[in-house]
Amino acid sequence: MNSGVGPPPSQFVVGTLCDNQCCSTDPFSRNASPTGQCCGAELRALSSLEAMEKLQGFEFWRKTLRAARFVLAPMVDQSELAWRLLSRRHGAELCYTPMLHAQVFVRDANYRRENLHNEVSPEDRPLITQFCANDPEVFVKAALLAQDYCDAIDLNLGCPQMIAKRGHYGVFLQDEWDLLERMIKLANEKLSVPVTCKIRVFPEVEKTVKYAKMLENAGCQLLTVHGRTKDQKGALTGVASWDHIKAVREAVNIPVFANGNIQHLSDVQRCMEETGVQGIMSAEGNLHNPALFEGRNPPVWEMVEEYLEVVKKHTPSTLSYVRAHLFKLWHHTLQIHQDLRDDLAKAKNLAGIEEVNTQLKQRCQEEIDKDESERHHTGLPFPHWICQPYVRPAPKDPSGENGVKAVSGKRALEDSDSSNDSLSKNKQKKKVRNPQKNFCPELKPKYIKCEQCGNPKGNKCVFNLCRGCCKKKAYKEVADCPGHGLRFKTKALKQTLAVQTETPISS
């Protein structure tokens, strides 16, 4: 079993997928399978010794996770190694990797190296690796490749974003209980580390409790409950329900972490008292104040300088990750110093980012020396150069008038989208760049669909097809389509005439 600080990368032995050489060697090594794929042989079951060593439930939480209470959430492109190390310095007791795509992880050796192998540090334990997946076999194959680099494997059942809907994973699996049960059971059976889940709640408390108990019965050893529903995202995020979390905690016999509504250390303490959970997970709150679990609100430059030191000393984080973290930390100050916002966006290397941070620090220190009346007043809980608690913006009033109660839910979005006066920020920006562009769905031209594939047909196509389908049909039937500029029949006739008019060669 994995416990405490793991061995250095060279001493790890990766879990075997099959008995063939392509899977029994280190998949992170360049000598592994040339395609970076398993040969597809049947997954082996755990030996009796391995099964005995795997801790479960509260024993796993107490011994392997060291009874962690303060948890850094899995965040795509944000909870990378450098940020995890910074968060651990300031109170985080358990960290999650960013969400990894199970299918890509199994298929691509470079993806595995970049997202896990190169992100290993003895200081970064206990650690849970999170995957998104919708296939039991693929999920377990990915988990087997990762299990010796972490202390548990987490299945993401909480991502509400559109990419998760298109990929059919995250919270969009929460109604497929049979599939989830098979995924958790197979993982619990095959892995040498525990399997955990991160979920969102249903609107009904009773259904949420049944959902949690189903996952527990399938083999989930720890549950993180985000107290928001699938539809609570973006402008409709709203407040997380601690009542749902409390009900789950009282119904299951495994450790539960709560996620949602955490802005201060006092919120952490209050949530644990009200819900009875074992730990608190922070995402956005941590990104805006990495010292949240210490109960401090330090100067932004202090956190930035420490983060950049970690990046340089321990791990070469991708520049886009570093820049994204600085935009979060300096968010309020950059609204005042717009010129430095542009400089940060254009920085080509770490030295350029450090220079922007130095200039921001100098400007803030100059403002600190000014009289109170000369400072920028932003209405924030603290001066803009201090790490702020994260407050989600309230939904906009679709009526556009103050004092009129906003309509909640999807209907508000539908109503606002139907008016040119209530365009989304993205569409407003596009309209500024291109005033002639029409954003009203009712006024957009209605295209007739291709009779074969459903794409818009060519306006002048003689077959009422799109270009791709028309080309196939015209080629097969040796026909012309002037609308698409296809001349198969004409060319065939020309070739026939050319052959007929050729003069025979005399012997």
C-alpha positions as CSV (number, residue, x, y, z in Angstrom):
1,M,0.0,0.0,0.0
2,N,1.0,3.6,-0.4
3,S,1.4,5.7,2.7
4,G,3.1,8.9,3.6
5,V,5.9,10.2,1.5
6,G,6.5,7.9,-1.5
7,P,9.8,6.8,-2.9
8,P,11.5,8.9,-5.6
9,P,10.3,8.2,-9.2
10,S,13.1,5.8,-10.0
11,Q,11.9,3.4,-7.3
12,F,8.3,3.3,-8.2
13,V,7.0,0.0,-9.7
14,V,3.9,0.6,-11.8
15,G,0.9,-1.7,-11.5
16,T,0.8,-4.4,-14.1
17,L,-2.0,-4.3,-16.7
18,C,-1.2,-7.7,-18.2
19,D,1.6,-10.2,-18.3
20,N,3.1,-8.9,-21.5
21,Q,6.2,-6.8,-21.6
22,C,4.4,-3.7,-23.0
23,C,2.6,-3.3,-19.7
24,S,4.9,-4.8,-17.1
25,T,7.6,-2.2,-17.8
26,D,7.5,1.4,-16.6
27,P,4.9,3.1,-18.9
28,F,6.6,6.4,-18.3
29,S,9.9,5.1,-19.7
30,R,10.7,5.7,-23.3
31,N,11.4,2.0,-23.6
32,A,7.7,1.2,-22.9
33,S,5.2,0.2,-25.6
34,P,6.0,2.3,-28.8
35,T,2.3,3.3,-29.0
36,G,2.0,4.0,-25.3
37,Q,-0.9,1.6,-25.2
38,C,-1.6,-1.6,-23.3
39,C,-1.8,-4.7,-25.5
40,G,-5.4,-5.2,-24.4
41,A,-4.9,-8.4,-22.4
42,E,-7.3,-9.1,-19.5
43,L,-6.7,-7.1,-16.4
44,R,-5.2,-9.1,-13.6
45,A,-6.9,-9.2,-10.2
46,L,-5.2,-8.2,-7.0
47,S,-3.2,-10.9,-5.1
48,S,-4.5,-11.9,-1.7
49,L,-1.6,-10.1,-0.1
50,E,-2.4,-6.8,-1.9
51,A,-6.0,-7.1,-1.1
52,M,-5.2,-7.5,2.6
53,E,-2.9,-4.4,2.6
54,K,-5.4,-2.0,1.0
55,L,-6.9,0.2,3.7
56,Q,-10.6,1.2,3.6
57,G,-12.8,4.0,4.7
58,F,-11.9,5.7,8.0
59,E,-8.7,3.6,8.4
60,F,-7.6,4.8,5.0
61,W,-8.4,8.4,5.9
62,R,-6.6,8.2,9.3
63,K,-3.5,6.3,8.3
64,T,-2.8,7.0,4.6
65,L,-4.3,10.5,4.4
66,R,-3.1,11.3,7.9
67,A,-6.7,12.4,8.9
68,A,-6.5,15.3,6.4
69,R,-9.0,18.1,7.1
70,F,-7.8,20.8,4.7
71,V,-7.9,19.7,1.1
72,L,-6.8,21.3,-2.2
73,A,-9.4,20.5,-4.9
74,P,-8.6,19.0,-8.3
75,M,-8.5,21.9,-10.8
76,V,-7.7,21.6,-14.5
77,D,-4.4,23.5,-15.3
78,Q,-4.4,24.9,-11.8
79,S,-3.6,22.3,-9.2
80,E,-0.2,21.4,-10.8
81,L,2.7,20.3,-8.6
82,A,4.1,23.8,-8.0
83,W,0.7,25.1,-6.7
84,R,0.2,22.0,-4.6
85,L,3.6,22.5,-2.9
86,L,2.8,26.2,-2.3
87,S,-0.6,25.2,-0.8
88,R,1.0,22.6,1.4
89,R,3.3,25.2,2.8
90,H,0.2,27.2,3.9
91,G,-2.0,24.6,5.5
92,A,-3.2,22.1,2.8
93,E,-2.9,18.6,4.2
94,L,-4.1,16.7,1.2
95,C,-4.0,17.6,-2.5
96,Y,-5.5,16.3,-5.7
97,T,-4.0,16.3,-9.2
98,P,-5.8,18.2,-12.0
99,M,-8.5,16.1,-13.6
100,L,-6.8,13.7,-16.1
101,H,-8.6,12.1,-19.1
102,A,-8.5,8.4,-18.6
103,Q,-8.6,7.4,-22.3
104,V,-5.8,9.8,-23.2
105,F,-3.8,8.7,-20.2
106,V,-3.9,5.1,-21.3
107,R,-3.2,5.9,-25.0
108,D,-0.5,8.6,-24.7
109,A,2.8,8.0,-22.9
110,N,3.7,11.7,-23.3
111,Y,0.5,12.7,-21.6
112,R,1.3,10.4,-18.7
113,R,4.8,11.8,-18.3
114,E,3.7,15.4,-18.5
115,N,0.8,15.1,-16.2
116,L,2.0,12.6,-13.5
117,H,5.5,11.3,-13.8
118,N,7.2,14.7,-14.2
119,E,4.9,16.0,-11.4
120,V,6.2,13.7,-8.7
121,S,7.8,15.0,-5.5
122,P,8.5,13.4,-2.2
123,E,7.0,16.5,-0.5
124,D,3.8,16.1,-2.4
125,R,2.1,13.4,-0.3
126,P,-0.6,12.4,0.5
127,L,-1.9,12.8,-3.1
128,I,-5.0,11.7,-4.9
129,T,-5.0,11.4,-8.7
130,Q,-8.4,12.2,-10.3
131,F,-9.6,10.8,-13.6
132,C,-12.7,11.5,-15.8
133,A,-14.0,8.4,-17.5
134,N,-17.2,6.7,-18.7
135,D,-15.9,3.2,-19.4
136,P,-15.0,0.8,-16.6
137,E,-12.2,-0.9,-18.4
138,V,-10.5,2.3,-19.5
139,F,-10.9,3.9,-16.1
140,V,-9.2,0.9,-14.4
141,K,-6.4,0.7,-17.0
142,A,-5.6,4.4,-16.4
143,A,-5.8,3.9,-12.7
144,L,-3.4,1.0,-12.8
145,L,-0.9,3.1,-14.6
146,A,-1.2,5.8,-12.0
147,Q,-1.8,4.0,-8.7
148,D,1.9,3.8,-7.6
149,Y,2.4,7.5,-8.0
150,C,-0.4,8.5,-5.5
151,D,-2.4,7.3,-2.5
152,A,-5.8,6.9,-4.1
153,I,-7.7,7.2,-7.4
154,D,-10.6,9.6,-7.6
155,L,-13.4,9.4,-10.2
156,N,-14.7,12.8,-11.3
157,L,-18.5,12.9,-11.1
158,G,-18.8,16.6,-10.5
159,C,-17.6,18.5,-13.5
160,P,-20.6,20.5,-14.9
161,Q,-18.8,22.2,-17.9
162,M,-19.9,21.8,-21.5
163,I,-16.7,19.9,-22.3
164,A,-17.8,17.3,-19.8
165,K,-21.3,17.1,-21.4
166,R,-19.7,16.6,-24.9
167,G,-17.3,14.0,-23.5
168,H,-20.1,12.3,-21.4
169,Y,-18.3,12.4,-18.1
170,G,-18.3,14.3,-14.8
171,V,-21.7,15.2,-13.4
172,F,-23.4,14.1,-16.7
173,L,-23.0,10.5,-15.5
174,Q,-24.9,11.0,-12.2
175,D,-28.1,9.4,-13.6
176,E,-26.3,6.3,-14.9
177,W,-26.1,4.4,-11.6
178,D,-25.6,1.0,-13.2
179,L,-22.5,2.2,-15.1
180,L,-21.1,4.0,-12.1
181,E,-21.6,1.0,-9.9
182,R,-19.7,-1.2,-12.4
183,M,-16.9,1.4,-12.7
184,I,-16.4,1.7,-8.9
185,K,-16.7,-2.1,-8.3
186,L,-14.1,-3.0,-11.0
187,A,-11.7,-0.3,-9.7
188,N,-12.1,-1.5,-6.1
189,E,-11.5,-5.0,-7.2
190,K,-8.4,-4.4,-9.4
191,L,-6.5,-1.5,-7.7
192,S,-4.0,-1.7,-4.9
193,V,-5.1,1.8,-3.7
194,P,-8.6,2.9,-2.6
195,V,-11.0,4.5,-5.1
196,T,-12.8,7.7,-4.1
197,C,-15.5,9.9,-5.8
198,K,-16.2,13.6,-6.1
199,I,-19.9,14.3,-6.7
200,R,-22.5,17.1,-7.0
201,V,-25.9,16.9,-5.3
202,F,-29.4,16.3,-6.8
203,P,-32.0,19.0,-6.0
204,E,-33.7,16.4,-3.7
205,V,-31.9,15.5,-0.5
206,E,-33.3,11.9,-0.5
207,K,-32.0,11.2,-4.0
208,T,-28.6,12.6,-3.1
209,V,-28.4,10.3,-0.1
210,K,-29.4,7.2,-2.2
211,Y,-26.8,8.2,-4.8
212,A,-24.0,8.5,-2.1
213,K,-25.0,5.1,-0.5
214,M,-24.9,3.4,-3.9
215,L,-21.4,4.7,-4.5
216,E,-20.4,3.5,-1.0
217,N,-21.8,0.1,-1.5
218,A,-20.0,-0.2,-4.9
219,G,-16.7,0.3,-3.1
220,C,-16.0,4.1,-2.8
221,Q,-13.8,4.6,0.2
222,L,-14.1,8.4,0.5
223,L,-16.7,10.9,-0.9
224,T,-16.3,14.5,-1.7
225,V,-19.7,16.3,-1.9
226,H,-19.9,19.6,-3.8
227,G,-23.2,21.1,-2.4
228,R,-24.4,22.4,-5.8
229,T,-26.5,20.8,-8.5
230,K,-25.6,20.1,-12.1
231,D,-27.2,23.4,-13.2
232,Q,-25.5,25.6,-10.6
233,K,-22.7,26.9,-12.7
234,G,-21.6,30.2,-14.3
235,A,-24.1,33.0,-13.7
236,L,-26.4,30.5,-11.9
237,T,-23.8,29.2,-9.4
238,G,-25.6,30.3,-6.3
239,V,-24.9,29.0,-2.8
240,A,-23.9,25.5,-2.0
241,S,-26.3,23.4,0.2
242,W,-24.6,22.3,3.4
243,D,-27.9,20.5,4.3
244,H,-27.3,18.1,1.4
245,I,-23.8,17.5,2.6
246,K,-24.9,16.9,6.2
247,A,-27.5,14.4,5.1
248,V,-24.9,12.4,3.1
249,R,-22.5,12.5,6.0
250,E,-25.1,11.1,8.4
251,A,-26.1,8.4,5.9
252,V,-22.8,6.8,4.9
253,N,-20.1,5.0,6.8
254,I,-17.1,6.4,5.0
255,P,-15.2,9.8,5.3
256,V,-16.9,12.8,3.6
257,F,-15.3,16.0,2.4
258,A,-17.4,19.1,1.9
259,N,-16.9,21.5,-1.0
260,G,-18.6,24.9,-1.5
261,N,-19.1,28.3,0.2
262,I,-15.5,28.5,1.7
263,Q,-14.1,32.0,1.8
264,H,-12.4,32.1,5.2
265,L,-10.9,29.7,7.8
266,S,-14.0,30.5,9.9
267,D,-16.1,29.0,7.1
268,V,-14.1,25.9,7.3
269,Q,-14.7,25.5,11.0
270,R,-18.4,26.4,10.7
271,C,-18.9,23.9,7.9
272,M,-17.3,21.1,9.8
273,E,-19.4,21.8,12.8
274,E,-22.7,22.1,10.9
275,T,-22.2,19.1,8.6
276,G,-20.0,16.8,10.6
277,V,-17.7,16.1,7.7
278,Q,-14.1,15.0,8.1
279,G,-12.5,17.6,5.8
280,I,-13.1,20.7,3.7
281,M,-12.1,21.0,0.0
282,S,-11.3,24.5,-1.4
283,A,-10.9,25.4,-5.1
284,E,-11.5,29.1,-6.0
285,G,-10.9,30.2,-2.5
286,N,-7.5,28.7,-2.5
287,L,-6.6,30.2,-6.0
288,H,-7.3,33.7,-4.7
289,N,-5.7,33.1,-1.3
290,P,-3.3,30.2,-0.9
291,A,-3.1,30.9,2.8
292,L,-6.8,30.4,3.4
293,F,-6.3,27.3,5.6
294,E,-3.9,29.4,7.8
295,G,-6.5,32.0,8.4
296,R,-4.3,34.7,6.9
297,N,-4.8,37.3,4.1
298,P,-1.2,38.0,3.1
299,P,0.0,40.6,0.5
300,V,-0.4,39.3,-3.0
301,W,3.3,39.7,-3.9
302,E,4.3,37.6,-0.9
303,M,2.3,34.6,-2.3
304,V,3.5,35.3,-5.9
305,E,7.1,35.5,-5.0
306,E,6.9,32.2,-3.0
307,Y,5.1,30.5,-5.9
308,L,7.6,31.6,-8.5
309,E,10.4,30.4,-6.2
310,V,8.7,27.0,-6.0
311,V,8.4,26.9,-9.8
312,K,12.1,27.7,-10.3
313,K,13.4,25.4,-7.6
314,H,11.2,22.4,-7.8
315,T,9.2,22.1,-11.0
316,P,9.2,23.8,-14.5
317,S,5.5,24.6,-14.6
318,T,4.0,25.5,-18.0
319,L,4.1,29.3,-18.5
320,S,0.4,29.4,-19.1
321,Y,-0.3,27.9,-15.7
322,V,2.0,30.4,-14.0
323,R,0.4,33.3,-15.8
324,A,-3.1,32.1,-15.0
325,H,-2.3,31.9,-11.2
326,L,-0.9,35.5,-11.3
327,F,-4.0,36.7,-13.0
328,K,-6.1,35.2,-10.2
329,L,-3.9,36.6,-7.4
330,W,-3.5,40.1,-8.9
331,H,-7.0,40.2,-10.2
332,H,-8.2,43.3,-8.4
333,T,-4.9,45.2,-8.7
334,L,-4.8,44.6,-12.5
335,Q,-8.2,46.2,-12.8
336,I,-6.5,49.4,-11.6
337,H,-3.1,49.0,-13.4
338,Q,-4.4,48.0,-16.9
339,D,-1.0,48.6,-18.6
340,L,0.6,45.8,-16.4
341,R,-2.3,43.5,-17.2
342,D,-1.2,43.7,-20.9
343,D,2.5,43.2,-19.9
344,L,1.6,40.1,-17.9
345,A,-0.4,38.7,-20.8
346,K,2.5,39.2,-23.3
347,A,5.3,37.9,-21.0
348,K,7.3,35.3,-23.0
349,N,9.2,33.7,-20.1
350,L,9.4,33.5,-16.3
351,A,11.7,36.5,-16.1
352,G,9.1,38.6,-17.8
353,I,6.4,37.5,-15.4
354,E,8.8,38.2,-12.4
355,E,9.4,41.7,-13.8
356,V,5.6,42.4,-14.0
357,N,5.2,41.2,-10.4
358,T,8.0,43.5,-9.2
359,Q,6.3,46.5,-10.9
360,L,3.0,45.6,-9.3
361,K,4.6,45.3,-5.9
362,Q,6.3,48.7,-6.3
363,R,3.1,50.4,-7.3
364,C,1.2,48.9,-4.4
365,Q,3.9,49.9,-1.9
366,E,3.8,53.4,-3.2
367,E,0.1,53.5,-2.7
368,I,0.5,52.1,0.9
369,D,2.6,55.2,1.7
370,K,-0.1,57.6,0.5
371,D,-2.8,59.1,2.7
372,E,-6.0,57.1,3.0
373,S,-7.9,59.6,0.9
374,E,-5.5,59.2,-2.0
375,R,-5.7,55.4,-2.3
376,H,-7.9,53.4,-4.7
377,H,-11.1,52.3,-2.9
378,T,-12.6,49.2,-4.5
379,G,-15.2,48.2,-1.9
380,L,-13.3,45.0,-1.2
381,P,-13.0,43.5,2.3
382,F,-9.2,44.3,2.2
383,P,-7.0,46.7,0.1
384,H,-6.6,45.4,-3.4
385,W,-3.0,44.3,-2.8
386,I,-4.1,41.8,-0.2
387,C,-5.3,38.2,-1.0
388,Q,-9.1,38.5,-1.0
389,P,-11.7,35.9,-0.1
390,Y,-13.4,34.7,-3.3
391,V,-16.9,36.0,-3.7
392,R,-18.9,34.7,-6.7
393,P,-20.5,37.5,-8.8
394,A,-24.3,37.7,-8.4
395,P,-26.4,36.8,-11.5
396,K,-27.2,39.9,-13.6
397,D,-30.7,41.2,-13.7
398,P,-32.0,40.2,-17.2
399,S,-34.4,43.1,-17.2
400,G,-31.4,45.5,-17.1
401,E,-33.2,47.7,-14.6
402,N,-32.3,48.2,-10.9
403,G,-35.0,47.3,-8.4
404,V,-36.7,44.7,-10.6
405,K,-36.4,41.2,-9.3
406,A,-34.4,38.9,-11.6
407,V,-36.0,35.8,-13.0
408,S,-34.0,32.8,-11.8
409,G,-33.1,29.6,-13.7
410,K,-32.8,28.7,-17.3
411,R,-35.8,30.8,-18.3
412,A,-33.9,34.0,-17.4
413,L,-31.1,33.0,-19.7
414,E,-33.5,32.2,-22.6
415,D,-35.3,35.5,-22.1
416,S,-32.1,37.5,-22.0
417,D,-30.6,35.7,-25.1
418,S,-33.7,36.6,-27.1
419,S,-32.9,40.3,-26.8
420,N,-30.1,42.2,-28.4
421,D,-29.9,44.4,-25.3
422,S,-28.9,41.4,-23.1
423,L,-26.2,39.7,-25.0
424,S,-23.5,37.7,-23.2
425,K,-20.2,39.3,-22.6
426,N,-18.6,37.2,-25.4
427,K,-21.3,38.3,-27.9
428,Q,-21.0,41.9,-26.8
429,K,-17.3,41.9,-27.5
430,K,-17.9,40.3,-30.9
431,K,-20.6,42.9,-31.7
432,V,-18.1,45.7,-31.0
433,R,-15.6,44.2,-33.4
434,N,-18.2,43.4,-36.0
435,P,-21.3,45.7,-35.7
436,Q,-22.9,44.2,-38.8
437,K,-23.0,40.7,-37.3
438,N,-26.5,39.4,-36.4
439,F,-26.8,37.8,-33.0
440,C,-30.6,37.4,-32.9
441,P,-31.5,33.7,-33.6
442,E,-34.9,34.7,-35.1
443,L,-33.3,36.9,-37.7
444,K,-30.6,34.4,-38.8
445,P,-31.1,32.7,-42.1
446,K,-32.6,29.2,-41.9
447,Y,-30.6,26.8,-44.0
448,I,-32.1,23.8,-45.6
449,K,-30.4,20.6,-44.5
450,C,-28.6,18.1,-46.8
451,E,-30.8,15.1,-47.5
452,Q,-28.1,12.7,-46.5
453,C,-26.0,14.1,-43.6
454,G,-28.0,16.9,-42.1
455,N,-25.4,19.6,-42.8
456,P,-26.6,22.8,-44.6
457,K,-27.1,21.9,-48.3
458,G,-25.6,24.0,-51.1
459,N,-28.0,26.7,-52.2
460,K,-27.5,25.9,-55.9
461,C,-26.9,22.1,-55.6
462,V,-29.0,20.2,-58.1
463,F,-29.2,17.2,-55.7
464,N,-30.1,19.2,-52.6
465,L,-26.9,18.0,-50.9
466,C,-23.9,19.5,-49.1
467,R,-20.7,19.7,-51.1
468,G,-19.2,16.5,-49.6
469,C,-22.3,14.3,-50.2
470,C,-22.8,15.9,-53.7
471,K,-19.3,15.1,-54.7
472,K,-19.7,11.4,-53.8
473,K,-23.1,11.2,-55.6
474,A,-21.9,13.0,-58.7
475,Y,-18.7,10.8,-58.9
476,K,-20.7,7.6,-58.5
477,E,-23.4,8.5,-61.0
478,V,-21.0,10.4,-63.4
479,A,-23.1,13.5,-63.2
480,D,-22.6,17.3,-63.1
481,C,-23.5,19.8,-60.4
482,P,-23.0,23.4,-61.6
483,G,-23.8,24.7,-58.1
484,H,-20.7,23.0,-56.6
485,G,-18.6,23.3,-59.7
486,L,-18.5,19.5,-60.3
487,R,-18.1,18.4,-63.9
488,F,-17.8,14.6,-63.8
489,K,-20.2,14.0,-66.7
490,T,-18.7,16.7,-68.9
491,K,-15.2,15.4,-68.4
492,A,-16.3,11.9,-69.2
493,L,-18.0,13.0,-72.4
494,K,-14.8,15.0,-73.5
495,Q,-12.7,11.9,-72.9
496,T,-15.0,9.7,-74.9
497,L,-15.0,12.2,-77.8
498,A,-11.2,12.4,-77.7
499,V,-10.9,8.7,-78.0
500,Q,-13.4,8.5,-80.9
501,T,-11.7,11.2,-82.9
502,E,-8.1,9.8,-82.5
503,T,-6.6,8.8,-85.9
504,P,-5.5,5.1,-85.9
505,I,-1.7,4.6,-86.2
506,S,-0.9,2.9,-89.5
507,S,1.3,-0.2,-89.4
